[in-house]
Amino acid sequence: MAESECPSVAEEDLASSVEGSKEDALFDETIGCIQDIILSSNFLDLQKGFMDEHYHHFEDKEENPLIYTDIFQRYTNLVERYIEKELKSLFPEFVMDQFMKTLESRRSEVPEEILDMLFTFTDFLLFKQMFLDYKAEKEGNGPDMGFLIVNSMKKQVH
């Protein structure tokens, strides 16, 4: 479970609100919980461990070896399962596919840093760039970028 529990929308608040605002409140609550989850040390450790294991495969070239696809799929599965498990513990009716569709239609309502993180699951180029930035930092070839999109987001929140 995430280190900090997200407050859940009270049932009486949901029951008394109109349908649109009920959906809005639940969406906003879910986004807030995702932010808490991806800023937790458990998530950061999971992500860093995965990146430590695989960053050496990545090179800043136009050609993308097949191993990138395998790493991308493994990363997506690992991180998506973790976030989904955490969200289901908070919202038992949560369905990731349904949420991602809603997210796509409400992109403008979500902080850019959270979108970037979520879309590293579906956007290969963002994923590859995240690994290239991490590799550059690990090898001392670039500025200290906070090693991850999430870590830079954590600095902004605190």
Buried (B, 14 or more C-beta within 10 A) or exposed (E): EBEEEBEEBEEEEBEEBEEEEBBBBBBBBBBEBBBBBBBBEEBBEBBBEBBEEBBEEBEEEEEBEEEBEEBBEEBBEBBBEBBBBBBEBBBEEBEBEEBBEEBEEBEEEBEEBBBBBBBBBEBBEBBBBBBBBBBBBBEEEEEEBBBBBBBBBBEEEE
